[in-house]
């Protein structure tokens, strides 16, 4: 009789191959989702969330641009959807005006 580990392996084998980077992607997606939610909060929390999105820092592991790069997301599209960048400035490269919720859902499906 198959053990519990074997059953899990067999179930995964029938599906797509296991992506070993999945836990990291889920963590980074959660960072973005929390920052999107924090933007709507009053006071310093909302201000810090906006600063997070508008920062040009790319070297810090959890910076907005580094997270987008790792998750293969367009920072420009997220900024437009979050209302932090004018859609007209971004329309040359991105004509799709997804809401921040739709972008979060797309990121979740990619992982």
C-alpha positions as CSV (number, residue, x, y, z in Angstrom):
1,X,0.0,0.0,0.0
2,X,1.2,3.5,-0.9
3,X,2.3,5.8,1.9
4,X,1.1,9.4,2.3
5,X,4.2,10.8,0.7
6,X,3.7,8.5,-2.4
7,X,0.0,9.6,-2.7
8,X,1.0,13.3,-2.7
9,X,3.7,12.6,-5.3
10,X,1.4,10.8,-7.5
11,X,-1.2,13.5,-7.3
12,X,1.4,16.1,-8.2
13,X,2.7,13.9,-11.0
14,X,-0.7,14.0,-12.7
15,X,-0.8,17.8,-12.6
16,X,1.9,20.2,-13.8
17,X,5.4,19.6,-12.6
18,X,5.9,21.1,-9.1
19,X,7.5,24.6,-9.3
20,X,10.1,24.7,-6.6
21,X,9.9,28.5,-6.6
22,X,6.2,28.5,-5.8
23,X,6.5,29.4,-2.0
24,X,8.7,32.4,-2.8
25,X,6.3,33.5,-5.5
26,X,3.4,33.2,-3.1
27,X,5.2,35.3,-0.5
28,X,6.1,38.0,-3.0
29,X,2.5,38.0,-4.4
30,X,1.3,38.5,-0.8
31,X,3.7,41.4,-0.3
32,X,2.1,43.1,-3.3
33,X,-1.4,42.3,-2.3
34,X,-0.9,43.7,1.2
35,X,0.7,46.8,-0.1
36,X,-2.3,47.4,-2.4
37,X,-4.6,47.0,0.6
38,X,-2.5,49.3,2.7
39,X,-2.7,52.1,0.1
40,X,-6.3,52.6,1.1
41,X,-5.6,53.0,4.8
42,X,-5.3,56.4,6.3
43,X,-2.2,57.9,7.8
44,X,1.3,56.7,7.7
45,X,0.4,53.1,6.6
46,X,-1.2,54.4,3.4
47,X,1.6,56.9,2.8
48,X,4.3,54.2,3.3
49,X,2.4,51.8,0.9
50,X,2.4,54.6,-1.8
51,X,6.1,55.2,-1.2
52,X,6.7,51.5,-1.7
53,X,5.0,51.5,-5.1
54,X,6.7,54.7,-6.2
55,X,10.2,53.8,-5.1
56,X,12.7,53.2,-7.9
57,X,14.8,50.8,-5.8
58,X,15.5,47.6,-7.6
59,X,18.3,46.0,-5.6
60,X,16.3,45.3,-2.4
61,X,14.7,41.8,-2.5
62,X,11.3,43.0,-1.5
63,X,11.2,46.3,-3.4
64,X,8.3,46.8,-5.7
65,X,10.3,46.6,-8.8
66,X,12.3,43.6,-7.7
67,X,9.0,41.8,-6.8
68,X,7.5,42.6,-10.2
69,X,10.6,41.4,-11.9
70,X,10.6,38.1,-10.1
71,X,6.9,37.6,-10.7
72,X,7.2,38.7,-14.3
73,X,4.6,41.5,-13.8
74,X,4.7,45.0,-15.4
75,X,5.3,47.6,-12.7
76,X,3.7,50.2,-15.0
77,X,0.5,48.3,-15.3
78,X,0.2,47.9,-11.5
79,X,0.9,51.6,-10.9
80,X,-1.8,52.5,-13.4
81,X,-4.3,50.1,-11.9
82,X,-3.5,51.3,-8.4
83,X,-4.1,54.9,-9.5
84,X,-0.5,56.0,-8.9
85,X,0.3,56.6,-12.6
86,X,-1.7,58.3,-15.2
87,X,-3.1,55.7,-17.7
88,X,-2.4,58.1,-20.6
89,X,1.4,58.1,-19.9
90,X,1.3,54.3,-19.8
91,X,-1.0,53.7,-22.8
92,X,1.8,53.5,-25.3
93,X,3.0,50.2,-23.9
94,X,-0.1,49.0,-22.1
95,X,-3.6,49.6,-23.5
96,X,-5.2,47.2,-21.0
97,X,-6.6,49.1,-18.0
98,X,-7.0,46.2,-15.5
99,X,-8.0,47.0,-12.0
100,X,-5.6,46.3,-9.1
101,X,-7.8,43.3,-8.1
102,X,-7.5,41.8,-11.6
103,X,-3.8,42.2,-11.5
104,X,-3.6,40.4,-8.2
105,X,-5.7,37.6,-9.6
106,X,-3.5,37.3,-12.6
107,X,-0.4,37.1,-10.4
108,X,-2.0,34.4,-8.3
109,X,-2.9,32.4,-11.4
110,X,0.7,32.6,-12.7
111,X,2.1,31.1,-9.5
